[in-house]
């Protein structure tokens, strides 16, 4: 990509959806860990791991979908 090409503005809403979905998963994991009786520090650590894992999974899906679209 050269410097003169504009940035694809369609990425911004999708990136926002990925972050919000990851945050939702993290909140759910943290809430479930708290209900289980886990201390707040461990629940927060689990929520952070869930956020990171979900965000990585969402970002990994994008190139796969692009490859599948090119084959069809």
Helices and strands as residue ranges (DSSP letters): H 10-35, H 40-71
